Amino acid sequence: MGCIAVVLGMFFPRLVLAVAWAIGICNATFWGVIGWIFIPYTTLAATVASTNGLGQDWTIVVIVAGMIVDFGFLAYSSET
C-alpha cells in the first residue's frame, strides 16, 4: 500500500495530500492549504518527513528534495 501512495504522490500530490488530510495523517492549517495550492511536492515531503519520525538531517533532505521538484516544475512551466 505504501508503494501505491508513493507512485500516486509523484503524479498527483494534491490528491495524496487531500486523502492524508481526510484520514487524519496531516493537519491542514493555513500554511498547509497555501502549500497545497502553490508547492504541493514540498508540502507532501514535509508531511512524509514529519509522520515517519526521520532524524532532523533526513527531514531537511526530504524537504529540500520536494522544493527542488516544485521549483523545477515552476521553471519548466515558465519556459513553455
Secondary structure, 3 states (H helix, E strand, C coil): CHHHHHHHHHHCHHHHHHHHHHCCCCCCCHHHHHHHHHCHHHHHHHHHHHHCCCCHHHHHHHHHHHHHHHHHHHHHHHHC
